[in-house]
Amino acid sequence: MQTQPVEEQREGGREVCQSLEIRKNTYYDSVTLMLMSKEIKKMEGVREALIGMGTELNKALAVNLGMGDERIQALNPGDFFIAILWEKEDRMTKVIKRVDELLHEKKPSSALDYRPVTLDSAVKHTPDANLALISLPGKYVFEEARKALDLGLHVMLFSDNVSIEEEKQLKELAREKGLLMMGPDCGTAIINAVPLAFANVVRRGDIGIVGASGTGTQEVSVMIHKLGRGVSQVLGTGGRDLKREIGGIMMIEGIKALGEDENTKVIVLISKPPAPEVAEKMLQAAKDSKKPVVVNFIGGDMEMIEQYGMVPGLTLEDTAYKAVALSKGEAVKDMLGFMMSEEEIEAVVRRETKELKAGQRYLRGLYTGGTLCDEAMKLLTDAVGPIYSNIPLEEGYRLENVYRSYSHTCIDLGDDLFTLNRPHPMIDPSYRQERLKIELEDETVAVILMDFVLGYGSHPDPVGEMLPIMMEGKQKRQEKGLGTCFIASICGTEQDPQNLRKQEERLKEAGVVVMPSNAQAARMAAKILKRIL
């Protein structure tokens, strides 16, 4: 370990020094280390902290954080390092002690504690396993996924940064072997009641889902649960599966699997609008299943869906309502309104607009779920006009600078632009906290719209992480004579580790408008904005 001063210091000329600890050939999981960096940064006197492996991404991040030490640049991907910037006094000894405590925290012993270091040893240890969940840097994925398929394992591929050519090869191999290859960038699945990656605790039932959208699939499964029904299987495909280059290989295989599953009565398909020729293949496979199918193309071609005899889902919530109706043998109806009465809606609109001042006219949506962001923009555009975004509905409304909002703006914070070198915002909301502070400084902002996604894989207290920033910002704006309307929806159940009811109560106690679905939250935001525009 060495300590050395760094160049010019950023605040008030105070001296800031850098310390570095390197441990060669010592591996730790990257997500664990990212969360650890956040924990160490909270320590008194620590200005910046980076704890990680010597990957190229971490080397670049070190430079961006002002820690461009040549010793870091010389590290290999298998080398572990701790780098901090500190002020006033050397904190490195305390930092190292705390890092070691976090690394060696004892967890309850379990038969599941065995962690094989290779896929082959894992298969030998658990010969009855039939599925491999793979989460590796993209450049290592292809060989491991292919090996898993060759071993006869279904694959859920959580990793991103896999080329589309490699994805196609893997999915073609899986199809030849009669296996599922979910992903890459597959965020959620529930197989035989076992949740994988990001997933909610929902009851078992007779509705099967195949989704090319992670949070979209979660929203539908949660709404099905809230409506008193359950899911048989939830199969993720990865977001690119319905692109022309892939051809919907895994969506079609998923439909076939659910079609043959005796526990599945109704099938739900979720994706962004596919290429027309891919949509036709997918819908024909759905028709061949001989089961009732609800299809949500999230703004895609409704007529094509109906031509194939499928039921179109108009929103994620509407999709869940229709699937539940089919499951119960009831008539299918559109769900495009509110669960609240007109009087209750009007009371909310009056309350939320009374403190807004002239000049406050814009919406800012800060989403952890890309599909939830996309759905909200579609609903809002119809009501208040174009929405700017990093994932715009039309290319002309793409933000020139994704770090600064303009007019009405909705941001998908889970986009690759924001997750480079940091965990997904559902795991670590640090950047959403930073972005919220920026939005609350804008005196033209009237409405802040946010999602909170619960379940396995997500932060243990997403509401608790955001509430202090929300309340502090609201107080500062009140002192300036500005109103602030917060609207939220929570994707989760009371059985989730974070507990839906407790998360809702804390938001409501803080004066946040909590709506029962993402679609209803967007509609409420639209009603408030239309009142003040």
C-alpha positions as CSV (number, residue, x, y, z in Angstrom):
1,M,0.0,0.0,0.0
2,Q,1.2,3.5,-0.9
3,T,-0.2,6.9,-0.3
4,Q,0.6,9.9,-2.5
5,P,-0.9,13.4,-3.1
6,V,-2.8,14.0,-6.2
7,E,-3.0,17.2,-8.2
8,E,-5.3,20.1,-7.7
9,Q,-8.1,19.6,-5.4
10,R,-11.7,20.1,-6.3
11,E,-13.4,22.0,-3.4
12,G,-12.0,25.1,-1.9
13,G,-8.4,24.2,-2.5
14,R,-8.4,21.5,0.2
15,E,-5.7,18.9,-0.3
16,V,-6.9,15.5,-1.4
17,C,-4.6,12.5,-1.4
18,Q,-4.8,9.1,-3.1
19,S,-4.2,5.7,-1.6
20,L,-4.0,2.4,-3.3
21,E,-4.1,-1.3,-2.2
22,I,-3.5,-4.0,-4.8
23,R,-4.0,-7.8,-4.3
24,K,-2.8,-9.8,-7.2
25,N,-4.7,-12.8,-8.5
26,T,-7.6,-12.3,-6.1
27,Y,-11.1,-12.4,-7.6
28,Y,-14.4,-11.1,-6.3
29,D,-17.8,-10.6,-7.9
30,S,-18.1,-7.2,-9.7
31,V,-21.6,-6.3,-8.4
32,T,-20.5,-7.0,-4.9
33,L,-17.5,-4.7,-5.3
34,M,-19.6,-1.9,-6.9
35,L,-21.9,-1.9,-3.9
36,M,-18.9,-2.0,-1.6
37,S,-17.5,1.1,-3.3
38,K,-20.7,2.9,-2.5
39,E,-20.5,1.8,1.2
40,I,-16.9,2.9,1.6
41,K,-17.6,6.3,0.0
42,K,-19.9,7.0,3.0
43,M,-17.0,6.9,5.4
44,E,-15.9,10.2,6.9
45,G,-13.1,11.9,5.0
46,V,-13.4,9.7,1.9
47,R,-14.0,11.8,-1.2
48,E,-14.1,9.0,-3.7
49,A,-13.7,5.2,-3.6
50,L,-13.3,2.6,-6.3
51,I,-13.1,-1.1,-5.4
52,G,-12.9,-3.5,-8.2
53,M,-11.0,-5.9,-10.5
54,G,-8.4,-4.7,-12.9
55,T,-10.7,-4.7,-15.9
56,E,-10.4,-2.2,-18.8
57,L,-13.7,-0.7,-17.7
58,N,-12.5,-0.2,-14.1
59,K,-9.2,1.3,-15.4
60,A,-11.2,3.8,-17.4
61,L,-13.4,4.6,-14.5
62,A,-10.4,5.2,-12.3
63,V,-9.1,7.8,-14.7
64,N,-12.6,9.5,-14.8
65,L,-12.6,9.6,-11.0
66,G,-9.2,11.3,-10.9
67,M,-7.4,8.2,-9.8
68,G,-5.4,7.6,-13.0
69,D,-2.5,5.8,-11.3
70,E,-0.2,3.9,-13.6
71,R,-0.2,1.0,-11.2
72,I,-3.9,0.6,-11.7
73,Q,-3.4,0.7,-15.5
74,A,-0.9,-2.2,-15.2
75,L,-3.3,-4.5,-13.5
76,N,-4.8,-7.7,-15.0
77,P,-8.5,-8.6,-14.9
78,G,-7.8,-11.1,-12.1
79,D,-6.2,-8.5,-9.8
80,F,-8.2,-6.8,-7.0
81,F,-7.6,-3.2,-6.0
82,I,-8.9,-0.6,-3.5
83,A,-8.4,3.0,-4.5
84,I,-9.6,6.0,-2.5
85,L,-9.3,9.8,-2.5
86,W,-9.2,11.2,1.0
87,E,-8.8,14.6,2.6
88,K,-7.4,15.9,5.9
89,E,-6.0,12.6,7.2
90,D,-5.1,9.2,5.9
91,R,-8.1,7.0,5.9
92,M,-6.7,4.0,4.1
93,T,-6.1,1.8,7.1
94,K,-9.7,2.2,8.2
95,V,-10.9,1.7,4.6
96,I,-9.0,-1.6,4.2
97,K,-10.2,-2.9,7.6
98,R,-13.8,-2.1,6.6
99,V,-13.4,-3.7,3.1
100,D,-12.1,-6.8,4.7
101,E,-15.0,-6.9,7.1
102,L,-17.4,-6.6,4.2
103,L,-15.6,-9.2,2.2
104,H,-15.6,-11.7,5.0
105,E,-18.9,-11.1,6.6
106,K,-20.2,-14.4,7.7
107,K,-23.5,-15.5,6.2
108,P,-25.7,-18.3,7.6
109,S,-24.3,-21.7,6.6
110,S,-26.2,-23.6,4.0
111,A,-25.9,-26.6,1.8
112,L,-26.0,-24.1,-1.0
113,D,-22.8,-22.4,0.1
114,Y,-20.7,-24.6,-2.2
115,R,-19.5,-22.5,-5.2
116,P,-17.9,-24.5,-7.9
117,V,-15.3,-22.6,-9.9
118,T,-16.1,-24.2,-13.3
119,L,-19.2,-25.3,-15.1
120,D,-18.0,-28.8,-15.3
121,S,-17.5,-29.0,-11.5
122,A,-20.9,-27.5,-11.0
123,V,-22.6,-30.1,-13.2
124,K,-20.7,-32.9,-11.3
125,H,-21.8,-31.4,-7.9
126,T,-25.5,-31.0,-9.0
127,P,-26.1,-33.8,-11.6
128,D,-29.9,-33.3,-11.5
129,A,-29.6,-29.6,-12.5
130,N,-31.0,-28.8,-15.9
131,L,-30.5,-25.0,-16.2
132,A,-27.5,-22.8,-16.0
133,L,-27.7,-19.1,-15.1
134,I,-24.7,-17.3,-16.6
135,S,-23.5,-13.8,-15.6
136,L,-20.1,-13.1,-16.9
137,P,-18.4,-10.3,-18.9
138,G,-19.7,-10.4,-22.4
139,K,-16.4,-11.5,-24.0
140,Y,-16.4,-14.7,-21.9
141,V,-20.0,-15.6,-22.4
142,F,-20.1,-17.4,-25.8
143,E,-17.9,-20.4,-24.9
144,E,-19.5,-21.0,-21.5
145,A,-23.0,-20.7,-22.8
146,R,-22.2,-23.1,-25.7
147,K,-20.6,-25.5,-23.2
148,A,-23.7,-25.4,-21.0
149,L,-25.9,-26.2,-24.1
150,D,-23.6,-29.0,-25.1
151,L,-24.0,-30.5,-21.6
152,G,-27.8,-30.5,-22.1
153,L,-28.6,-27.5,-19.9
154,H,-31.1,-24.8,-20.5
155,V,-29.4,-21.4,-20.3
156,M,-30.5,-18.1,-18.7
157,L,-28.0,-15.6,-19.9
158,F,-28.0,-12.5,-17.7
159,S,-24.9,-11.0,-19.3
160,D,-25.0,-8.2,-21.8
161,N,-22.4,-7.0,-24.4
162,V,-22.8,-10.3,-26.4
163,S,-22.7,-9.8,-30.2
164,I,-25.9,-10.5,-32.1
165,E,-24.0,-13.0,-34.2
166,E,-23.0,-15.0,-31.1
167,E,-26.6,-14.7,-29.8
168,K,-28.0,-16.2,-33.0
169,Q,-25.5,-19.1,-33.0
170,L,-26.3,-19.9,-29.4
171,K,-30.1,-19.8,-30.0
172,E,-29.8,-21.9,-33.1
173,L,-27.8,-24.5,-31.1
174,A,-30.4,-24.5,-28.3
175,R,-33.2,-25.0,-30.8
176,E,-31.4,-28.0,-32.4
177,K,-31.0,-29.5,-28.9
178,G,-34.6,-28.8,-27.8
179,L,-33.3,-26.4,-25.1
180,L,-34.1,-22.8,-24.0
181,M,-31.5,-20.1,-24.4
182,M,-32.9,-17.1,-22.6
183,G,-31.0,-14.0,-23.2
184,P,-28.4,-12.4,-23.5
185,D,-29.5,-9.5,-21.2
186,C,-32.3,-11.6,-19.9
187,G,-33.5,-9.9,-16.7
188,T,-36.2,-12.1,-15.4
189,A,-37.7,-15.6,-15.4
190,I,-39.7,-17.9,-13.1
191,I,-39.2,-21.5,-13.9
192,N,-41.2,-24.1,-11.9
193,A,-41.8,-21.4,-9.2
194,V,-38.1,-20.6,-8.9
195,P,-37.4,-16.9,-9.5
196,L,-34.3,-16.1,-11.5
197,A,-32.4,-12.8,-11.6
198,F,-34.9,-9.9,-11.2
199,A,-38.3,-11.5,-10.3
200,N,-41.2,-11.0,-8.0
201,V,-42.8,-13.4,-5.6
202,V,-46.1,-14.3,-7.3
203,R,-48.5,-17.2,-6.9
204,R,-48.5,-20.1,-9.2
205,G,-51.3,-20.4,-11.6
206,D,-52.2,-21.2,-15.2
207,I,-51.0,-18.2,-17.1
208,G,-47.6,-18.6,-18.9
209,I,-45.6,-15.6,-20.1
210,V,-42.9,-15.3,-22.7
211,G,-41.3,-11.8,-22.6
212,A,-38.6,-10.0,-24.5
213,S,-38.9,-7.3,-21.8
214,G,-37.7,-7.6,-18.2
215,T,-39.7,-5.0,-16.3
216,G,-42.6,-5.3,-18.7
217,T,-42.8,-9.0,-17.8
218,Q,-42.5,-8.3,-14.1
219,E,-45.3,-5.7,-14.3
220,V,-47.7,-8.2,-16.0
221,S,-46.8,-11.1,-13.6
222,V,-47.3,-8.8,-10.6
223,M,-50.7,-7.5,-11.9
224,I,-51.8,-11.1,-12.5
225,H,-51.0,-11.8,-8.9
226,K,-52.8,-8.7,-7.6
227,L,-55.9,-9.8,-9.6
228,G,-55.9,-13.1,-7.7
229,R,-54.4,-15.4,-10.3
230,G,-50.9,-16.8,-10.9
231,V,-48.3,-17.8,-13.4
232,S,-47.2,-21.3,-14.6
233,Q,-43.9,-20.3,-16.2
234,V,-42.2,-17.0,-17.0
235,L,-39.7,-17.3,-19.8
236,G,-37.4,-14.4,-20.8
237,T,-35.9,-14.2,-24.2
238,G,-33.6,-11.2,-24.1
239,G,-34.6,-7.9,-25.7
240,R,-33.1,-8.6,-29.1
241,D,-34.8,-11.9,-29.8
242,L,-37.5,-10.4,-32.0
243,K,-35.1,-8.4,-34.1
244,R,-34.8,-9.4,-37.8
245,E,-31.3,-10.8,-37.3
246,I,-32.5,-13.3,-34.6
247,G,-36.0,-13.9,-36.0
248,G,-37.8,-14.6,-32.7
249,I,-36.1,-18.0,-32.2
250,M,-36.5,-18.1,-28.5
251,M,-40.0,-16.5,-28.4
252,I,-41.2,-19.2,-30.8
253,E,-39.6,-21.9,-28.7
254,G,-41.1,-20.5,-25.6
255,I,-44.6,-20.5,-27.2
256,K,-44.1,-24.1,-28.1
257,A,-43.0,-25.0,-24.6
258,L,-46.0,-23.3,-23.0
259,G,-48.3,-24.8,-25.7
260,E,-47.2,-28.3,-24.5
261,D,-47.3,-27.4,-20.8
262,E,-50.4,-29.0,-19.2
263,N,-50.3,-26.4,-16.4
264,T,-50.6,-23.5,-18.8
265,K,-54.1,-22.5,-19.9
266,V,-53.4,-19.0,-21.2
267,I,-50.3,-17.6,-22.9
268,V,-49.0,-14.0,-22.7
269,L,-46.4,-12.6,-25.1
270,I,-44.6,-9.3,-24.4
271,S,-42.2,-7.4,-26.6
272,K,-41.5,-4.2,-28.3
273,P,-42.8,-4.1,-31.9
274,P,-41.0,-6.8,-33.9
275,A,-40.1,-6.7,-37.5
276,P,-43.3,-7.6,-39.5
277,E,-42.0,-10.9,-40.8
278,V,-40.9,-11.9,-37.3
279,A,-44.3,-10.9,-35.9
280,E,-46.0,-13.1,-38.4
281,K,-43.9,-16.1,-37.5
282,M,-44.4,-15.5,-33.8
283,L,-48.2,-15.1,-34.1
284,Q,-48.5,-18.2,-36.3
285,A,-46.6,-20.2,-33.6
286,A,-49.1,-18.7,-31.0
287,K,-52.0,-19.7,-33.2
288,D,-50.6,-23.2,-33.5
289,S,-50.5,-23.6,-29.7
290,K,-54.4,-23.9,-29.7
291,K,-54.4,-21.9,-26.5
292,P,-55.8,-18.4,-25.9
293,V,-53.0,-15.8,-26.3
294,V,-52.8,-12.2,-25.2
295,V,-50.1,-10.2,-27.1
296,N,-48.6,-6.9,-26.0
297,F,-46.4,-5.5,-28.7
298,I,-46.1,-2.3,-26.6
299,G,-47.5,0.0,-29.2
300,G,-47.2,-2.4,-32.2
301,D,-49.6,-3.5,-34.9
302,M,-53.0,-4.4,-33.2
303,E,-54.7,-5.4,-36.4
304,M,-52.1,-8.1,-37.2
305,I,-52.6,-9.5,-33.7
306,E,-56.4,-9.7,-34.2
307,Q,-56.0,-11.2,-37.7
308,Y,-54.3,-14.2,-36.2
309,G,-57.0,-14.6,-33.6
310,M,-55.0,-13.3,-30.7
311,V,-56.1,-10.8,-28.0
312,P,-54.2,-7.5,-28.2
313,G,-52.9,-6.1,-24.9
314,L,-53.1,-2.3,-24.9
315,T,-51.0,-1.7,-21.9
316,L,-49.1,-4.0,-19.5
317,E,-51.9,-3.6,-17.0
318,D,-54.6,-4.3,-19.7
319,T,-52.6,-7.4,-20.8
320,A,-52.8,-8.8,-17.3
321,Y,-56.5,-8.0,-16.9
322,K,-57.2,-9.8,-20.2
323,A,-55.1,-12.8,-19.3
324,V,-56.9,-13.2,-16.0
325,A,-60.3,-12.9,-17.7
326,L,-59.3,-15.7,-20.1
327,S,-58.0,-17.8,-17.2
328,K,-61.4,-17.4,-15.5
329,G,-63.4,-18.0,-18.6
330,E,-64.8,-14.5,-18.5
331,A,-65.4,-12.0,-21.3
332,V,-62.4,-9.9,-22.2
333,K,-62.7,-6.1,-21.6
334,D,-60.2,-3.2,-22.1
335,M,-58.7,-1.8,-18.9
336,L,-57.7,1.8,-19.9
337,G,-58.9,3.8,-17.0
338,F,-58.4,4.2,-13.2
339,M,-59.3,2.1,-10.2
340,M,-60.3,5.4,-8.5
341,S,-63.6,7.2,-9.0
342,E,-63.8,10.4,-11.0
343,E,-64.3,12.3,-7.7
344,E,-61.1,10.8,-6.2
345,I,-59.1,11.6,-9.3
346,E,-60.3,15.2,-9.4
347,A,-59.4,15.6,-5.7
348,V,-55.9,14.4,-6.4
349,V,-55.5,16.7,-9.4
350,R,-56.7,19.7,-7.3
351,R,-54.4,19.0,-4.4
352,E,-51.3,18.4,-6.6
353,T,-51.8,21.5,-8.7
354,K,-52.7,24.1,-6.1
355,E,-49.1,24.8,-5.1
356,L,-47.6,24.8,-8.6
357,K,-46.6,28.3,-9.8
358,A,-46.7,29.9,-13.2
359,G,-43.8,28.6,-15.3
360,Q,-43.9,25.1,-13.7
361,R,-45.1,23.0,-16.7
362,Y,-42.8,20.1,-17.3
363,L,-42.6,16.4,-16.4
364,R,-39.5,14.4,-15.5
365,G,-39.7,10.7,-15.5
366,L,-36.9,8.8,-13.8
367,Y,-37.3,5.1,-14.6
368,T,-35.3,2.0,-13.6
369,G,-37.4,-0.1,-16.0
370,G,-36.9,0.5,-19.7
371,T,-40.3,-1.0,-20.8
372,L,-42.1,1.0,-18.0
373,C,-40.4,4.1,-19.3
374,D,-41.4,3.3,-22.9
375,E,-45.1,2.6,-21.9
376,A,-45.3,5.8,-19.9
377,M,-44.0,7.9,-22.9
378,K,-46.6,6.3,-25.2
379,L,-49.4,7.2,-22.8
380,L,-48.1,10.7,-22.0
381,T,-47.4,11.7,-25.7
382,D,-51.1,11.2,-26.6
383,A,-52.0,13.5,-23.7
384,V,-49.4,16.2,-23.5
385,G,-47.2,16.0,-26.6
386,P,-43.7,14.7,-27.4
387,I,-41.5,13.4,-24.7
388,Y,-37.7,13.7,-24.9
389,S,-35.6,10.7,-23.9
390,N,-32.5,8.5,-24.3
391,I,-34.9,5.9,-25.7
392,P,-37.3,8.2,-27.6
393,L,-40.5,7.1,-29.4
394,E,-39.3,9.1,-32.4
395,E,-35.6,9.8,-33.2
396,G,-36.3,13.6,-33.4
397,Y,-36.9,13.6,-29.6
398,R,-33.6,12.0,-28.6
399,L,-31.8,14.0,-26.0
400,E,-28.6,15.6,-27.3
401,N,-27.2,15.3,-23.8
402,V,-28.6,12.4,-21.9
403,Y,-27.4,13.9,-18.6
404,R,-29.6,17.0,-19.0
405,S,-33.3,16.9,-19.4
406,Y,-35.3,19.1,-21.8
407,S,-39.0,20.0,-21.8
408,H,-41.0,16.9,-20.9
409,T,-38.4,14.1,-20.4
410,C,-38.5,10.5,-19.4
411,I,-35.2,8.6,-18.8
412,D,-34.5,4.9,-18.8
413,L,-31.7,4.8,-16.2
414,G,-31.2,1.1,-16.9
415,D,-29.9,1.9,-20.4
416,D,-26.3,0.9,-21.2
417,L,-25.3,4.5,-21.2
418,F,-25.9,4.7,-17.5
419,T,-24.9,1.2,-16.4
420,L,-21.4,1.3,-17.8
421,N,-19.1,0.6,-14.7
422,R,-22.0,0.7,-12.3
423,P,-24.8,-1.7,-11.2
424,H,-28.3,-1.5,-12.7
425,P,-30.4,1.2,-10.9
426,M,-32.7,-1.5,-9.6
427,I,-29.7,-2.8,-7.6
428,D,-28.0,0.5,-6.8
429,P,-30.1,3.7,-7.2
430,S,-27.1,6.1,-6.8
431,Y,-27.3,7.7,-10.2
432,R,-31.1,8.1,-9.9
433,Q,-30.5,9.9,-6.6
434,E,-28.0,12.2,-8.3
435,R,-30.3,12.8,-11.3
436,L,-33.3,13.5,-9.0
437,K,-31.3,16.3,-7.3
438,I,-30.6,17.9,-10.7
439,E,-34.3,17.7,-11.8
440,L,-35.5,19.2,-8.5
441,E,-33.2,22.2,-9.1
442,D,-35.1,23.0,-12.3
443,E,-37.8,25.6,-11.5
444,T,-39.8,24.7,-14.6
445,V,-40.5,21.1,-13.3
446,A,-43.9,20.4,-12.0
447,V,-44.2,16.6,-11.9
448,I,-41.7,13.9,-11.1
449,L,-42.7,10.4,-12.2
450,M,-40.9,7.3,-10.9
451,D,-41.2,3.5,-10.8
452,F,-40.1,1.3,-7.9
453,V,-39.4,-2.3,-8.8
454,L,-39.4,-4.8,-5.9
455,G,-38.5,-8.5,-5.8
456,Y,-35.4,-10.7,-5.8
457,G,-32.3,-9.0,-7.2
458,S,-33.6,-5.5,-6.5
459,H,-32.3,-3.1,-3.8
460,P,-33.6,-4.2,-0.3
461,D,-35.3,-0.7,0.2
462,P,-35.7,1.2,-3.0
463,V,-38.2,3.7,-1.5
464,G,-36.0,4.3,1.5
465,E,-33.1,5.2,-0.8
466,M,-35.1,7.8,-2.7
467,L,-37.3,9.4,0.0
468,P,-34.6,11.6,1.7
469,I,-33.7,13.1,-1.6
470,M,-37.3,13.6,-2.5
471,M,-38.2,15.3,0.8
472,E,-35.2,17.5,1.0
473,G,-35.7,18.6,-2.6
474,K,-39.3,19.3,-2.0
475,Q,-38.5,21.4,1.1
476,K,-36.0,23.5,-0.7
477,R,-38.4,24.1,-3.5
478,Q,-41.1,25.2,-1.0
479,E,-38.7,27.8,0.3
480,K,-38.5,29.2,-3.2
481,G,-42.3,29.2,-3.6
482,L,-42.4,26.2,-5.9
483,G,-44.7,23.2,-5.7
484,T,-43.6,19.6,-6.4
485,C,-45.8,16.7,-7.5
486,F,-44.3,13.2,-7.0
487,I,-46.2,10.3,-8.7
488,A,-45.0,6.7,-8.2
489,S,-46.0,3.2,-9.1
490,I,-44.6,0.1,-7.4
491,C,-44.1,-3.2,-9.3
492,G,-44.2,-5.7,-6.5
493,T,-46.2,-7.8,-4.1
494,E,-46.6,-8.1,-0.4
495,Q,-44.6,-11.3,-0.5
496,D,-41.6,-9.7,-2.0
497,P,-38.6,-9.2,0.3
498,Q,-39.2,-5.4,0.3
499,N,-43.0,-5.8,1.0
500,L,-45.3,-3.8,-1.3
501,R,-47.5,-2.6,1.5
502,K,-44.7,-1.2,3.6
503,Q,-43.1,0.5,0.6
504,E,-46.4,2.1,-0.4
505,E,-47.2,3.3,3.1
506,R,-43.9,5.2,3.3
507,L,-44.4,6.9,0.0
508,K,-48.0,7.9,0.9
509,E,-47.0,9.2,4.3
510,A,-44.5,11.5,2.5
511,G,-47.3,12.9,0.3
512,V,-46.4,10.9,-2.8
513,V,-49.3,10.0,-5.2
514,V,-49.0,6.2,-5.4
515,M,-50.9,4.6,-8.3
516,P,-51.6,0.9,-8.6
517,S,-49.9,0.4,-12.0
518,N,-47.4,2.1,-14.3
519,A,-50.1,2.9,-16.8
520,Q,-52.3,4.6,-14.2
521,A,-49.4,6.6,-12.9
522,A,-48.7,7.9,-16.4
523,R,-52.4,8.8,-16.8
524,M,-52.5,10.6,-13.5
525,A,-49.4,12.6,-14.5
526,A,-51.1,13.5,-17.8
527,K,-54.2,14.7,-16.0
528,I,-52.2,17.0,-13.8
529,L,-50.1,18.3,-16.6
530,K,-53.2,19.0,-18.8
531,R,-54.6,21.1,-15.9
532,I,-51.6,23.4,-15.8
533,L,-50.6,23.6,-19.4
